[in-house]
Amino acid sequence: MTGFLILVAIIGVAFLAIVSYEGVASYKNNIRIYTLADSLANVYCGILERSFDLFYAVIFLMASQYLYEHVAPIKLPANLGTWLLGLILFDFIAYWFHRLSHEINFLWAAHIVHHQSEELNFTTVFRVSFFAVIFRSFFFIWMPLIGFDPFTIFTLGVFLAGYQFLTHSRMIGRLGILEEFMTTPSHHRVHHGRNEKYMDHNYGHIFIIWDKMFGTFVREDEEPLYGITSGFESNSALSAQFSYWKDLFIRAFRTKSFADKIRVFIKGPAWTPEDVGFLPSMYRTNEKGERIKRDVRMTKEMSAYIIFGIITTAAIFFRLTFIIKQMDAPSLASIVQDTEVVVLTFTLLLSVFAQGRVMDNSSIALPFEVARLLSLSVVSVIFYSAYNWLLPLTIAYSIVSVVWYTYMRFSKPEERIRLAS
C-alpha cells in the first residue's frame, strides 16, 4: 500500500507540474486558457467518474478474469511484443468506441460531458461521465476472450489515459513527423471544435492512422471554437452528467410515435422526431445575436472557498480509494457492505452536488453546503475519532465555512460569481 501512496504522490506532482507549465506558458503568451470554475467542474466530473469506477472496476475485473481463465481459447504470453500488439488493438477499439459515441445518442449522452466545456486544457481530460465507464466496458470486454490477461488490459488502459492527458493542450503546437501517424494536441484540438468543418473528426486516441483509414481525419487550419453547438450553462458536475439524458427523455416523451421514442436514443445527435424539435440552445447571445463564450468569473474570496471545498472532497475520494485498494480480493458485495465506504461515498456525492450548486450561485446552495459540512464532522466522529486533531479541525473548518459562505451568499452574491460579458 506504500507503493500505492507513492504512485498517487508522483501522479499528483506530475499533474501539478504539467498544469503549472501550461498556465505559465499561456500567461506569457497572453492567452487565458484556465478559468477556475471550469477547471474545478472538470475535476469534480473526474472525481465522480473515478469514484464510480472504484465499484464498477471490480465487476469488470472479475468478468475479465473469468473470461480469460475459463473461456479464452488461447492465453497470450505477457511480453513486450504482445503488449505492443495489445496497444494497437486497444487503440483501434477506442477509436470505434469514440466514433460511435458521437454517432449514437445514448452513447453521446455519456460522451457529451467531455465536450461541454468551452475551454481546452489539461484539466479537460478529467471531464468525463461515469456512464461512459459502463459503455466502455462492453467494447473492451472481448480482449480477455482473445487471450490478453487482465493486468495487460489494465496497463494498456492506463497508458492510453496518460497519452490522452497530453493531447488536451492549446499550448503545444505542431509536432513535425509525429503529426502523420500519432494523435497530437493539434489533431485533438480539431476534435473538440464546434466549427462545422471540424465537428465529428479525429477520433484517434494514440494513433491518428485510424482516422486517415476511415475518412474522419481533418487537419487543424486555425484554432477551433470549443464546446458543443447547443451550449452548456452550468458548473455542476452532476448537472453535466445528466443534462443530455434529460434532453433525450423529454423528446422521447413528447413524440407520439413509439418507434421514434426508441430512435431518439439510437439515432445520431443530428436527428429528432418530426413532431418534436430540438430543445432550445443554452448559450447566451449579444445584441447582434452572436454567441457569447461562457466565462465564469469568481472573486478571490469565492475562489478560495471553492478550493478549500475541493480539497476536502478530494481527501474523501483518496480515502475511499485507499480503503478499497487495501481490501484483499475485493468483491462488489464486500465493498458495499463496508460501512465506511458507504458513508464516504454518500458524503462525496453530497459534496459534489453542494459545490456544484455553489459554483452555479444557486439559491439552494446554502442548505446543501451546511449538510456537506455537517457530514464531514459526522464522518470524523464515527470513523476517525482516534485522530484527536481531526475532529476539532473539521468542526472549526465547518463553522468558519458556514459563516464565510453565508456572508458571501447574502453580501452582493451577484458579484461573487458572475458571467463575463
N, C-alpha and C positions, 0 to 999 in steps of 0.2 A: 504493500500500500504506500510505502515511502516513495517507491518508483512512480506511482500514480500522481502523488503530490508534486514530485519534481517535474514530471511531464506537464502538469497543469501550469506550474510556475513558469516553465520555459515557454509554453504556448502563449501565456498571458504577457510575458515580457516581450516576446517577438511581435505579438499583435500591437501592443502599445508603441513599440519602436517603429513599426511599419506605418501605423496611422499617424504618428508624430512626424515621420518623414514626409508623408503626403501633405499633412497640414502645413508644415513649414514651406514645402515646395510651392504649394498653392498660394500661400501668403506672399512669398517672394515674387510670384508671377501675377499678383493682384487678382487671383481667381478665388471666388468663395465657393468651395465645394462641400463644406460641412455646415450643417445647422444643428444645434443641439437637440431640438425636439425631434427632428427627422432621424438623427443618429441613434437617439435613445429608443425611439419607436422600433427601429431596426433591431437593436439589441434585445428589446423585450420580445419581439417576434421570435428571435433566435432562442431565447430562454424558454419560451413556450414550446417550440419545436423540439429542442433538446430534452426538455423535461418529459414530454410525451414519448420521445424515443427511448428514454430510460426504461419505460414499461414495454413498449412495443418491440424493442430490440431483443428482448428475452424471447418473445414469441418467434420472431424471425430467426434467431439463432437456433432455437430448438428445432424449428422446421427444417432449416438448412442442414443441421447436424443429422437429423433423421434421414433426409433425402440422400445425403452424402454417404451415410453408412449402410442404408438398407435398400435404396432404390437405384442409385447411380450404377450403371453397368461397368464403369471403369473408375479408377481413382488416379488422378494425375499426380505425378511426383511434385513435391513442393521445392522448386528451384527457380533460379533467375529466369530461365527460358520459359517455363510455364507461367511465371508471374508476368513477364512481358506480353505473352500471348493473352493472358487474362486481362491485361490492361487494354489491349486493343479491343477485345470483345466487350469489356466493361464499358468502354467509351462509346462503342457502337450502340450498345443498348441504351446508354444515357442519351445519345443523340435522338433515338426514336422516342424515348420517353419524353424528352424535352419537346420534340416537334409535335407529338400528339397532344401534349399539354397545352399547346397553342391552337389545336385544331378540333378538340373535343371539349364541350362546355364543362362537363363535370370535372375533368382534369384541369381545365383553365381556372375553374373556381378555386382550386388549390394554388396553382402556379401564379395567378394574377397578383397575389400578395407580393411576390418578388419584384413586380413591375410597377407597383403603385407609387413608389417614391419618385419625385421629380428631381432628385439628386442622384449622382452615381459616385460612390466612393467605397473604400474598403469595408465599411460597416454594412453596405447594401447586401453583401453576401449572407448576412445573418437574417435578412428579411425573407423568411420562408414560412410556409404553412405546415402545421402538424398533420393536416390531411395528406400532404404530399408524402409523408413518411409511409402511410398505408399504401397509397397508389404505387409508389416507387418499388415497394417490396414485391409486387406482383410481376414487375418487369425483370427483377434480378433473381427471383427465387429459382429460376431454372439453371443458374450457374452451378450449384451443387449437383444438379441432375447430370451434368456432363463431366463431373469429376473434380471440380475445384473445391478444395476444402474450405470450411467457413472462415478460418483465420486468414487465408489468402484473399477471400472476398472482402473481409473487413479491411485489410491493409489497402486493397485497391480503392475502396470507398474513401478511406482517409486521404490517400494520395490525390484522388480526383477532387475532393473537397478543398484540400490545400492549394491545388493548382487553380481552382475556381476563384479562391480568395484573391489571387494575384491578378486575375483578369478584370476585376472590378475597380478600375482606376481611370481617372481622367488625366493624370499627370504623366503616365508612361506613353511615349509616342510610338512610332513605327519601329519594329524590331528586325528590319532587314530581311534576310533569307527565311527567318522563322515565320514570317507572315505567310509564306507559301504553304506550309503544312501544319503549323501549330495554331491553336486558338490564342490570339493575343488580345491585350486590352483594346486595341483598335477594333478588332473584329467584334469583341463583346460589347463595346460601346454601341455599335450598329444594332446589335440585338436588343438593347434597351431603348432604342429610339422609337418615338411615336410618329416620326416622319413617315409619310406614306411609302416612300421608296425604301425605307429601312425596315418596316414592320414585317415580322414573321420571317426573319433571315438569321443566319449564323447561329445555329443551334448547338454547334460542337462545344464540348467541354474542354477537351485536351487537344484533339486533332481537328483541324478545320477541313480535312480532306473529305469527311462525310458530307459536308455542305456542298463542296465542289462536285462530288459524285452525284448527289441527288438534287442539284439545282436550287439550293437555298442559300447560296453564298452571295454576299454583296460587300464590296469594299467601301471603306469609310472615305467619303469625299470631304464633308465638313462635319463638325461635331453635331451629334443629334440633339433633338429636344427629348428629354427623358420623361418617363411616366406613361400612363395609359390614356387613351383618347377620351374616355369618359370622365377622367379626373377622380381623385380621392381626397376628401377633405376631413381627415381625422388623424390624430396622433396616437390613437388607441390600438394596441396590438391585437386585442380581441375583436374590435370592430374590423380590423384589416382581415382577420381570418374568415369572418362570416359575411362580409359585405356582398360579394358576388353570389354566394349561395342564396342570400336574401333576394337578390335580383332574379335569379333563376326560378325560385319558388313563387315569387309574385307573378311572373309571366306565365308560369305553368298553371297557376290557379286561375288567372284571368282568361286564358284561352278556352274556347268551348270545345275544341277538338281533343279527344282523348289521345289520339296519336301525336298531336302537337305537344301535349303535356309531356310526353316521353321525348320527343325530338328536341325540346328545349335543352335537355341535358346531354344529348348525344350528338347534336349538330354543332357547328362551329360558332364562335362568338359573333360572326357577322350575320347570323340567321336569327330571325324571330318570327313567331306565328303571324299570319296575315291579319288576324283580328286583334293582335296585341303589338303595339310598337315597342321600341326600345325605351327604357326608363330614362328620365331626364339626366343629362350630364351633371356632374357635381362641381366642376371648376367654376371660378369666378371670371367675369369679363369686365373690361373697362368700358368707357362711354362709346368707344368705337366698335365694340363687340369682339375685341381681341382677347384671347385667353391670357389671364394673369398667372404667372408662375406662383405656385404655393410656396410661401416663405414665412415661416412662423418665427417671430422674434420674442424672446423672453428676457426679462430684466435679470440682472446679476443675482438678485435675491431669489427669484424663482428658479433660476438655473442651478444655484447651489442647493436649493431644497430638493429638486428633482434628482440631482446627482447623489445626494445622501440617500434618497429613496431607492435608487437602482443599486447602490452598494449593498443595502440590506437585502434586497431581492436576490442579487447575485450570491450573497452569502448563503441564503436559503437554498438556492439551486446547487451550489457546490457541496453543501452539507448533504443534500438529497443524493447527489451523485456519489459522494463518499460512502454513504450508508449502503447503497446498492452494490458498489464495487467491492465492499467488504464482505458481502454475502458469499457463502460457499455454494456454488452451483445454484444461483437464484432461479426461482420459477415465478411466474406471474402470481400464483397463489401466495407464495411466501412473501412477495413484495407487498401485495395489497393487504396482507394480514399483519404487517408491521405497523403498529400504531403511530410511531414517529414518522414513518414515510407518508402515511395518510394525512396526518395533521400538517406536516410540512408542505405537502402538495396543495392542500386547501389554502394554506397561508400564502403560498406562491401565487396561486391563481387569483386570490383576493388582491394581492399586491399589484399584479399586472393590470387587473381591472381598475383598481383605485388610481394608480399612477397614470393610466391612460385617460381617465376622467379629469385628473388634474391638468394634464398637458392639453386637453381639449377645453379647459376652462369651463367645465360643466357645472351646472347648478347642483348636481347630486354628488359632486366630488368630495365635499367635506364629510358627510356621514360615512362614506366608504373609506376615506383616509383615517378617520377615527377608528373604524373597525380594523383596518390594516395595522395600525399602531397598537391597538389593544391586543390583537392576535400575537404580535411579537412578544409582548410581555407574558401572555398566557403560555406560549411555547417555551419561553425562558424558565418559567416556574415549573412546568410539567417535566421537561426533559433535561434541562441544563442547570438545575439548582446546585449541582456540585461545583459549578464555576461561580464562586462567590462574587466575582466582579461583574458578571454578565447581567444579572437582573437589575442592579442599580443603574448600570449603563443603559440598559434597554428602557427602563422607566424614565430616566432623565431624557433620553432621546425622544421618547414618545410625547412627554409633556411639552418639551421645547417645540417639537414639530407641530403639535396641535395648536399651540399659541401662535407659532410662526405662520402656519398656513392660514389660520383664521384671520390673522391680521392682514395678510396679503389678499385673502379672498374678499374681504369687505372694504379694503382700502384701495380704491381705484382698480378693481380687478381687470378692467378692460386694458389697462396699461401694463399689467404683469405679463400677459400672454396676448399677443396680437398678430394679425396677419399684415405683413408689409404690403403697401400698395404699389 
